[in-house]
Amino acid sequence: MTHVTVIGGGPAGLSAALFTAKNGLSTSVFDTDQTWMHKAHLFNYLGIESVDGSSFVDDAREQAEEFGVDRHQGEGVTGIERNGGGFSVVTDDDEYDSEYVVLATGADRDLAETLGCDFADDGTVDVTISMETSVDNAYATGAMVRAEEWQAVISAGDGAAAALNILTKEKGEHFHDFDTPADA
């Protein structure tokens, strides 16, 4: 069983995957390469002067892999359901079990609906400040939880918030992922 399954390979999903894998949780990402980043050019992402969105995604994927993320490129998720204390994630190819799931599928909220997550009046997935949905151990990020604020940097922050909450639950105390120069 995987600790964390991330569905979506844009900034939110890859950020969540990076944080969880970097901190010792087995992490899988299912990525159909439908991220809006392929239509973007980043001038407004903190720390980046100018980068093509597709190049940004390529770099993010490589960084996630360096920390051990198991990427399922091109393998789309067709279903998800509760399975005891975790989740069963279904694709056309296989079925995977996971303790946590992070939904990072942009404005496509179908999997959140299938899972039974609560929705806000504006049609977005209702989440806590840590990005957890009404379904325990299921998180929603990025455009799924925001009606209009669809910025890559916000989505990446949402993914990081979900990951840090998962790590807090796993470690049993509030968790910070803060590197110092000696760690780099």
C-alpha positions in Angstrom: 0.0 0.0 0.0 1.2 3.5 -0.9 1.1 6.1 1.8 0.1 9.0 -0.5 -1.6 8.9 -4.0 -1.7 12.2 -5.8 -4.0 12.5 -8.8 -2.8 15.2 -11.1 0.6 16.3 -12.2 0.4 20.1 -12.2 1.9 22.5 -9.6 -0.5 21.4 -6.8 0.0 17.7 -7.3 3.7 17.7 -7.9 4.2 20.0 -4.9 2.3 17.7 -2.6 4.2 14.7 -4.0 7.6 16.4 -3.5 6.9 17.2 0.1 5.6 13.8 1.1 8.2 11.8 -0.8 11.1 14.0 0.5 10.0 13.3 4.0 9.8 9.5 3.7 6.3 8.7 2.7 5.9 6.4 -0.4 4.2 8.6 -2.9 2.6 7.9 -6.3 1.4 10.5 -8.9 -1.0 9.8 -11.7 -0.5 12.3 -14.4 -2.4 12.5 -17.7 -0.5 15.6 -18.7 -3.6 17.8 -18.9 -2.1 20.6 -16.7 -3.0 24.2 -17.8 0.8 24.9 -17.3 1.3 23.8 -21.0 -0.6 27.0 -21.9 1.4 29.2 -19.5 4.5 31.3 -19.4 5.6 32.2 -15.8 6.7 35.7 -15.1 4.8 36.0 -11.8 6.0 32.9 -9.9 8.2 33.9 -7.0 11.9 33.1 -7.6 11.4 32.5 -11.4 12.1 35.4 -13.8 10.7 33.7 -16.9 10.0 30.1 -17.8 7.8 28.3 -20.2 5.0 26.4 -18.4 5.9 23.1 -20.1 9.6 23.5 -19.1 8.4 24.3 -15.5 6.4 21.1 -15.4 9.3 19.0 -16.8 11.6 20.4 -14.1 9.0 19.8 -11.3 8.6 16.2 -12.5 12.3 15.6 -12.5 12.6 17.1 -9.0 9.8 14.9 -7.7 11.4 11.8 -9.2 14.7 12.7 -7.5 12.9 12.4 -4.2 11.5 9.0 -5.1 8.0 9.8 -6.4 6.6 6.9 -8.4 5.1 8.6 -11.4 2.4 6.9 -13.5 2.7 9.1 -16.5 -0.3 8.8 -18.9 -2.2 6.6 -16.5 -5.5 8.3 -15.8 -7.6 7.6 -12.7 -11.1 6.4 -13.6 -12.5 5.9 -10.1 -11.8 6.2 -6.4 -13.5 4.9 -3.3 -13.0 4.4 0.4 -11.4 1.1 1.3 -11.4 0.4 5.0 -9.1 3.1 6.4 -7.8 4.1 3.1 -8.6 4.4 -0.6 -8.8 2.3 -3.7 -7.7 4.2 -6.8 -8.7 2.7 -10.1 -7.2 3.2 -13.5 -7.7 1.4 -16.8 -4.6 -0.5 -16.1 -4.9 -1.5 -12.4 -6.2 -0.8 -8.9 -4.0 0.8 -6.2 -4.5 1.1 -2.4 -3.4 4.2 -0.6 -3.7 5.6 3.0 -4.1 9.2 1.7 -5.2 10.8 -1.5 -4.6 14.3 -2.9 -6.9 15.4 -5.6 -5.1 17.9 -7.9 -7.2 17.6 -11.1 -7.7 21.3 -11.8 -11.3 22.4 -12.2 -12.4 18.8 -12.8 -14.1 17.9 -9.6 -15.6 14.6 -10.7 -13.4 12.4 -8.5 -14.2 14.5 -5.5 -17.9 14.1 -6.2 -17.5 10.3 -6.6 -15.6 10.1 -3.3 -18.5 12.0 -1.6 -16.6 15.2 -0.7 -18.7 18.2 0.4 -19.0 21.1 -2.0 -19.3 24.8 -1.2 -22.2 26.9 -2.6 -19.9 28.1 -5.5 -19.4 24.6 -6.7 -15.8 24.2 -5.4 -14.7 21.4 -3.1 -15.1 22.4 0.5 -11.8 22.1 2.4 -10.2 23.1 5.6 -7.2 25.4 5.7 -5.0 22.3 5.5 -6.8 21.3 2.2 -8.5 18.3 3.8 -12.0 17.6 2.5 -15.0 16.3 4.4 -13.6 12.8 3.7 -10.9 11.9 6.2 -7.4 11.7 4.7 -8.7 13.0 1.3 -7.3 16.4 0.2 -8.3 18.7 -2.7 -6.0 21.4 -4.1 -5.7 24.2 -6.6 -8.6 25.0 -8.9 -10.8 22.3 -7.3 -11.1 24.5 -4.2 -10.9 28.0 -5.7 -13.6 29.5 -8.0 -11.2 31.9 -9.8 -7.8 32.1 -8.1 -6.1 29.7 -10.5 -2.5 30.7 -10.2 0.3 28.2 -10.3 2.0 29.5 -7.2 -1.3 29.3 -5.2 -1.9 25.8 -6.4 1.7 24.8 -5.4 1.0 26.2 -2.0 -2.2 24.2 -1.7 -0.3 21.1 -2.5 2.3 21.9 0.1 -0.4 22.6 2.7 -2.0 19.2 2.0 1.4 17.4 2.2 2.4 19.1 5.5 -1.0 18.1 7.1 -0.4 14.5 6.0 3.1 14.6 7.4 1.7 16.1 10.7 -0.8 13.2 11.0 1.9 10.7 10.2 4.5 12.1 12.6 2.0 12.8 15.4 3.2 16.4 15.9 3.1 19.6 13.9 5.5 19.1 11.0 7.6 21.8 9.2 9.6 21.1 6.1 12.3 23.7 6.4 15.7 23.1 5.0 18.8 24.9 6.1 22.0 25.4 4.0 23.6 22.4 5.8 20.7 20.2 4.6 21.0 21.2 0.9 
